[in-house]
Amino acid sequence: MSRAAANWLARELKRTPDALLCLATGGTPTRAYDLLAEKRHAQPGLFRKLRVLKLDEWGGLAMDDPATCEAHLQHHIVQPLKLGRRYFGFESQPRDAQAECARVNEWLTANGPIGVCVLGLGVNGHLAFNEPAAFLRPHAHVATLSCASLRHAMLNETNERPKFGLTLGMASLLQARKILLVVSGASKRAPIQKLLSGEITPRFPASFLWLHPNVVLLCDEAARDKE
């Protein structure tokens, strides 16, 4: 899965060298990012114009906390590819969380749309911190974190607990030209089956991917229904 994802992203960058990639974090896409970054040795020009946008962030953690999305992207993508100012994302401890979301929305309006959005699938169907709810928010917003999100493995790397989530909204994600959904682990078997049912509901935000014309789903064997 990871190698297929890295190769798919490399092909997209060959087609559109200045693409804006919006990247999720967590265990599922990490190996794909490492494999993609390794291509810089054989194809140094592949990443010269690449731009990266951070999908979401744990609000309230310090930016250098090892559990942050910032730390993960810096280690696996931003520093290996020397992106510098071609990387943009939420601050994890903004003085004003609403103003921080407005800042991200303004940046995306000026620099978007997203070319490729890499997403993972939450066990409760969340995409980024767009959590199951009666309605979904369209653009960057402050999110109340679900119990499922607060059990995320990334938080095992810190003694702190996030106070809220900062995330792009569903409209921003669905405006991406292409979406790559990567899913791994046996715990995602039931969510994948629910996604593939085709029923669209805000109580399972990933179901809104059915409204997008260009979604690629890659999963590992553990996440597949073996029946």
C-alpha positions as CSV (number, residue, x, y, z in Angstrom):
1,M,0.0,0.0,0.0
2,S,2.7,2.5,1.0
3,R,4.8,1.8,-2.1
4,A,1.8,2.1,-4.4
5,A,0.8,5.4,-2.7
6,A,4.4,6.8,-3.0
7,N,4.6,5.8,-6.7
8,W,1.1,7.3,-7.4
9,L,2.1,10.6,-5.8
10,A,5.4,10.7,-7.7
11,R,3.4,10.3,-11.0
12,E,1.2,13.1,-10.0
13,L,4.2,15.4,-9.4
14,K,5.6,14.5,-12.7
15,R,2.3,15.6,-14.3
16,T,2.1,18.8,-12.2
17,P,5.5,19.8,-10.7
18,D,4.0,22.7,-8.7
19,A,1.1,20.8,-7.3
20,L,-0.2,21.7,-3.9
21,L,-0.3,18.5,-1.8
22,C,-2.5,18.5,1.3
23,L,-1.2,15.8,3.6
24,A,-2.7,13.9,6.5
25,T,-0.5,12.5,9.2
26,G,-0.6,9.4,11.4
27,G,0.7,5.9,11.0
28,T,-1.0,5.0,7.8
29,P,0.6,7.4,5.3
30,T,4.0,7.8,7.1
31,R,5.8,5.0,5.2
32,A,4.5,6.3,1.9
33,Y,5.9,9.8,2.7
34,D,9.3,8.2,3.5
35,L,9.3,6.3,0.3
36,L,8.3,9.4,-1.6
37,A,11.1,11.4,0.0
38,E,13.6,8.7,-0.9
39,K,13.0,9.5,-4.6
40,R,14.8,12.8,-4.2
41,H,18.1,11.0,-4.7
42,A,17.2,9.5,-8.1
43,Q,14.8,12.3,-9.2
44,P,16.1,15.5,-7.5
45,G,14.0,17.8,-9.8
46,L,10.7,16.1,-8.9
47,F,10.2,18.1,-5.8
48,R,11.7,21.5,-6.8
49,K,8.3,23.2,-7.1
50,L,6.2,21.0,-4.8
51,R,4.0,22.8,-2.3
52,V,2.6,21.2,0.8
53,L,-0.3,22.1,3.1
54,K,-0.9,20.5,6.5
55,L,-4.4,19.0,6.7
56,D,-5.1,19.5,10.4
57,E,-3.5,19.9,13.8
58,W,-3.9,19.1,17.5
59,G,-4.9,22.4,19.1
60,G,-3.2,23.2,22.4
61,L,0.0,21.1,21.9
62,A,3.3,22.9,21.4
63,M,4.5,23.0,17.8
64,D,7.6,21.0,18.7
65,D,5.6,18.3,20.7
66,P,6.4,15.0,19.0
67,A,2.7,14.1,18.8
68,T,1.8,17.1,16.6
69,C,1.1,16.8,12.9
70,E,3.7,19.5,12.5
71,A,6.4,17.2,14.0
72,H,5.4,14.3,11.8
73,L,5.4,16.3,8.5
74,Q,8.6,18.1,9.4
75,H,10.4,14.8,10.0
76,H,9.0,12.8,7.1
77,I,8.4,15.4,4.3
78,V,9.3,19.0,5.0
79,Q,12.9,18.6,6.1
80,P,13.9,15.7,3.8
81,L,12.6,17.6,0.8
82,K,13.9,21.0,2.0
83,L,10.5,22.6,1.3
84,G,11.1,25.8,3.4
85,R,8.5,28.4,2.5
86,R,6.7,26.0,0.2
87,Y,5.2,24.4,3.3
88,F,2.2,26.0,5.1
89,G,-0.1,24.9,8.0
90,F,-2.0,25.6,11.1
91,E,-0.2,26.8,14.2
92,S,-1.0,24.4,17.1
93,Q,-1.1,27.0,19.8
94,P,-2.7,30.1,18.2
95,R,-3.6,33.0,20.4
96,D,-7.0,33.1,18.6
97,A,-8.0,29.7,17.1
98,Q,-10.8,31.3,15.0
99,A,-8.4,33.8,13.6
100,E,-5.9,31.0,12.8
101,C,-8.6,29.2,10.8
102,A,-9.4,32.4,8.9
103,R,-5.6,32.8,8.1
104,V,-5.5,29.2,6.7
105,N,-8.7,29.8,4.7
106,E,-7.3,33.0,3.2
107,W,-4.0,31.3,2.3
108,L,-5.9,28.4,0.6
109,T,-8.1,30.9,-1.3
110,A,-4.9,32.6,-2.6
111,N,-2.8,29.5,-3.3
112,G,-5.3,26.7,-4.0
113,P,-7.1,24.8,-4.9
114,I,-5.5,21.6,-3.5
115,G,-4.1,19.5,-6.3
116,V,-3.9,16.2,-4.4
117,C,-5.3,15.6,-0.9
118,V,-4.0,12.6,1.0
119,L,-6.5,11.4,3.6
120,G,-6.8,8.7,6.1
121,L,-10.0,7.1,7.4
122,G,-11.0,7.4,11.0
123,V,-12.6,4.5,12.8
124,N,-15.7,6.6,13.2
125,G,-15.5,7.8,9.6
126,H,-13.9,11.1,10.3
127,L,-11.8,12.8,7.7
128,A,-9.1,15.0,9.3
129,F,-11.0,16.5,12.3
130,N,-14.3,16.6,10.4
131,E,-16.1,14.5,13.0
132,P,-19.5,12.7,12.8
133,A,-22.2,15.3,13.5
134,A,-25.6,16.6,12.4
135,F,-23.9,18.9,9.9
136,L,-20.4,19.4,8.6
137,R,-18.4,22.6,8.3
138,P,-17.2,23.7,4.8
139,H,-13.9,25.4,5.5
140,A,-11.1,25.5,8.1
141,H,-12.6,25.5,11.5
142,V,-12.0,24.7,15.2
143,A,-13.3,21.2,15.9
144,T,-14.5,19.4,19.0
145,L,-12.5,16.2,19.1
146,S,-14.4,12.9,19.4
147,C,-13.4,10.2,21.8
148,A,-12.2,8.2,18.8
149,S,-9.8,11.0,17.8
150,L,-8.5,11.4,21.4
151,R,-7.6,7.7,21.3
152,H,-5.4,8.2,18.2
153,A,-2.0,6.5,18.4
154,M,-0.2,9.8,17.7
155,L,-1.1,11.0,21.2
156,N,0.8,8.1,22.7
157,E,3.9,10.2,21.9
158,T,3.0,13.0,24.4
159,N,1.8,13.4,28.0
160,E,-0.3,16.4,27.0
161,R,-3.8,16.3,25.7
162,P,-5.1,18.5,22.9
163,K,-7.9,20.9,23.7
164,F,-9.5,21.0,20.2
165,G,-8.7,20.3,16.6
166,L,-7.8,22.6,13.8
167,T,-8.8,21.3,10.4
168,L,-9.7,22.0,6.8
169,G,-13.5,21.6,6.2
170,M,-15.3,19.2,3.9
171,A,-15.8,21.8,1.0
172,S,-12.0,22.5,1.0
173,L,-11.3,18.8,0.8
174,L,-13.9,18.1,-1.9
175,Q,-12.5,21.0,-4.0
176,A,-9.2,19.1,-4.4
177,R,-8.6,18.0,-7.9
178,K,-7.7,14.4,-6.7
179,I,-8.0,12.6,-3.4
180,L,-5.9,9.7,-2.3
181,L,-7.4,7.8,0.6
182,V,-5.0,5.4,2.3
183,V,-6.4,2.9,4.9
184,S,-4.5,0.3,6.9
185,G,-5.1,-2.1,9.8
186,A,-7.8,-4.5,10.9
187,S,-9.5,-1.8,12.9
188,K,-10.4,-0.1,9.6
189,R,-12.2,-3.1,8.1
190,A,-15.6,-2.1,9.3
191,P,-15.2,1.6,8.4
192,I,-14.1,0.6,4.9
193,Q,-17.2,-1.6,4.4
194,K,-19.4,1.2,5.7
195,L,-17.8,3.6,3.2
196,L,-18.2,1.2,0.3
197,S,-21.9,0.9,1.1
198,G,-22.4,4.2,-0.8
199,E,-24.7,5.8,1.8
200,I,-23.9,9.5,2.3
201,T,-24.4,10.9,5.8
202,P,-22.7,13.6,8.0
203,R,-22.7,10.9,10.7
204,F,-19.9,9.3,8.6
205,P,-18.0,12.1,7.0
206,A,-15.9,9.9,4.7
207,S,-19.1,9.0,2.9
208,F,-19.0,12.5,1.3
209,L,-16.1,11.2,-0.8
210,W,-18.8,9.7,-3.0
211,L,-19.5,13.3,-4.2
212,H,-15.9,13.6,-5.6
213,P,-15.2,12.6,-9.2
214,N,-11.6,11.4,-8.6
215,V,-10.8,9.4,-5.5
216,V,-8.2,6.7,-5.4
217,L,-8.5,4.2,-2.4
218,L,-5.5,2.2,-1.4
219,C,-5.7,-0.2,1.5
220,D,-3.5,-3.0,3.0
221,E,-4.6,-6.6,3.3
222,A,-5.5,-6.2,7.0
223,A,-8.1,-3.6,6.2
224,R,-9.8,-5.7,3.5
225,D,-12.9,-7.6,4.1
226,K,-11.7,-11.3,4.0
227,E,-15.2,-12.8,3.9
